[in-house]
């Protein structure tokens, strides 16, 4: 009888595991791709991701190129297109500048031209995977760019509206600039973060905010939101959302480094 009970217990555990719903994606931040060097570490990351199983998509969280140049962006996209999975793009502070004919609109126009399957039309956008809502929030400045993040009122109003549409869904936000600074860098602050925090306080569905910019690897949980900041290439993160159909999914972020 004891053996039968043990077998029954093992079956229940395995059945529960089989029913668990998990989703895996990858974050690459601050690639700072340049078309006058080999970008060896970036290329190794692409190869490493392609060798892994079950990666649903990749998000480049800003400073993807080292300067606001159409030629550099096109070279970056040629390498990014080698990914076997879909990818999404966040804008950083180094890659847009209206005065250098590289506005946000022009940046996105180039991306859509080079990557035919790329769907987002603007720098703020939503996409969905298996019922999980992913939001990209833009904090970059295209006029007089700087290392300071600035989430404008129209971006925060947009985010507030979008979060209100999905009260029953888990939401993950991607952005270049952290709201919670992972390190003390005087010129890297985000302008009026309290306005952003006020939006978050109105919604209980945001589970994580994933960013870069600081060249620091950090994870903090504040008021139920996991704030993940990832340093630039040669680092990247594999992020798993485990048991995402439950009210309290586990967010497991693995830091990787290519040699």
N, C-alpha and C positions, 0 to 999 in steps of 0.2 A: 504493500500500500504506500509506503514511504517513497519508493522509487516512482510510483505512478504520480504521486503528488509533486515530486520534484520535476518530473517531465512536464506535467501540466503547467507548473509555475514557469519553467523555461519557455514553454510555448507561448504563454501570455506575454512574457518579456519580449520575445522575438517578434510577436505579432505587433506589439506596441511600437517597437523600433521600426518595423517595416512600414507602419502607417505614418511615421514622422515625416513631416514635410520640411525639406531643407532647400536653401538656395545659395549658390556660390557666385561671387563676382570678384573682380580684381580692381584695385585702385592704383594708378600710376600718377604721381604728382611731380611737378617741377622737372620735367625732362630737359627743358632748356635746349632743345634740339637746335643744332647749327648746321648749315649746309656747307661749311668749310672745314669740317672735321669728320672723323669716322663714326662718332656716336656709338662706339662699341658696346658700352654698357646698356644703352637703350635697345639695341638690336638683340642682345643676349636676353633681355627681359621678355621681348616679344617671343623669342624662341622658347624660353622657359614656360611661358604661359601656354603656348601651343602644345607643349608636351604634357600638360596637365589635363585631367578629366573634369568634366562637369562644370566648367567655367561658363556661366550664362552670358556675361558681358564684361567689358572693361570700361572704366571711366577715367579719363585724363583730367585731373583736377587743377588745371591751370599752369601758367608759365610753361606751356608745352613747347614753345619755341623761345629762343634767347633774345629775339628782337622783333619788332613789328615789320616783317618782311614777307610779301606774298611768295617769293621764291623759297624762303625758308619754310613757310607753312606748307607749301606744296611738297617739299622734300620730306617733311615730317609725316605728312599724310601718306606718302608712298610707302613708308615703313609701317605706319599704323595699319594700313590696308592688308598687311601680311598676317594680321591676327585672324585666327579661324573663327572667332566669335564677333558679335556686334560690338561696336564701341560708341561711347558718347563723350562729348567735349565740354569742359568748363573753361571759361576765359580767366586768365591771370593778369597781373599788372605789367608784365614785360612785353606782351604780344599785341596789344592794341594801342593805337595812337592816331587820332584823326589828322593831326598835323603831318603825319608821314603816310597819308593815304591808306591807312589800315584801321578803319573804323570797325566797330563790332559788326555792322551790317556787311561790310566788305569781307571780313574774316569768315562769317557764316556763309556768304556767297561762294567763297573759294572752297570751303569744306563741302558744300552741297554739289559743287561742280566736279570736284575730284572724287567724291565718295557718293556714288549714285543712290545707294540705299540709305543714306543719312536722312533722317526724317525731321529732326527739330528745325524750326524756322527762325527762332529767336534765341537770345542768350538765356532767357528764363523759360523753362519748359518742364513738362511732366511726361514720364513714361511709366508703364506698368508691367510687372512680371509676376505672374501667378497670384494676382490679387494684392501684391505689395506695391505701394505707390512710391516712386522715386522722383524727387524734385531737384532741379538744378537752379540755384539762386545766384544771380550775378552781382558781384560786389566790386567789379573792376571799373576804373575810370578811363575813358577814352580821350577826354580833354584834360591835358596836364596830368598824365598818369603818375602815380606815386606808389610807394609801398604800403600805403594806408588803404584798408578796405572801406568801401562806402556803399552800403545797401540803401539805395534811394527809396523815397516814400512809395513810388509806384511799384518798385520791386517788392517791398514789404506788404503793400496792399494786395498785390497779385498773390503772394505767398499765403496771406491770411485767407483770401478767397478760395484758393486751391485746397488748403488744409480743411476748410469748412465743408468741402464737397465729399470728403472721405473720412467721416468720423469713425467708421467701423474698420478702416484699413490701417495697417502699419505703414508708417511713412519714414523714408530715409532721405535726408537732404545732402546734396553734394554742393560744395562751394570751394573757392580758392582760399578765402580768408576765414580763419577761425573766429568764432564769436568769443570763445573762452581761450585766452592766450596760453599756449603751451609752454612759453618761455618768456623771459623778460628782455624784449627787444624794443627799445624806445620808439623807433620809427616804423614799427610793424603793427601798430594798433588799428582797430576797426572803429571808424567814426560812429559815435553814439550807439554802442551795442545794446544799450538799454531799450531802444525802440524795437530792435529785433527780439530781444528777450520778452518784451511785452506781447509780441505776436505769439511766441511759443507758449507763453503762460495761458493763452486762451484755448489751447488745443492739447489733448492728451494722446494724440496718435503718433507724434514724432518719437521715433525710437533711437535715431542716431543722426549726427551731423558729421560729415566726413570732409576733411579739408587738407590743405598743404601749406605752402607759402613760407613757413618758419624754418624749414630744414631741420625739423625736430620730430622725433617719433614719440607720440604721446597718446595716452588713453585716459579719459576722465569721465566719470558718471556724475552728472549734476542734475538733480531734480528728475531722475528717471531717464535722462537722455545721455547716450554714450557719445562723447565728443572724441573723435579719432583724428589725429593729425599725423601725416606721414611725410617724412623727409623725401628729398628728391632722389632721382636716379643716382646710384645703383640700387636704391631701395624700392620696394613696392609691397603692397599688401594683398593677401588673399583674405576675403571676408565672407564668412558663412553666417547666414541667418538660419538658425536651427529651430525646428518646431514652430515655424512661422504662422501656422494656423491656430496657435494658442494665443491667449491674451498676453503672455509674457515670454516671447521668443528670446533665445540666447543669441547674442551677437558675438561671434568669435573672430577676432582679427589676428591673422598670423603675419608677422613682419618677415619679409624675404629680402635677401641681398645677393646680387649676382657678382661673380668675381671676374 
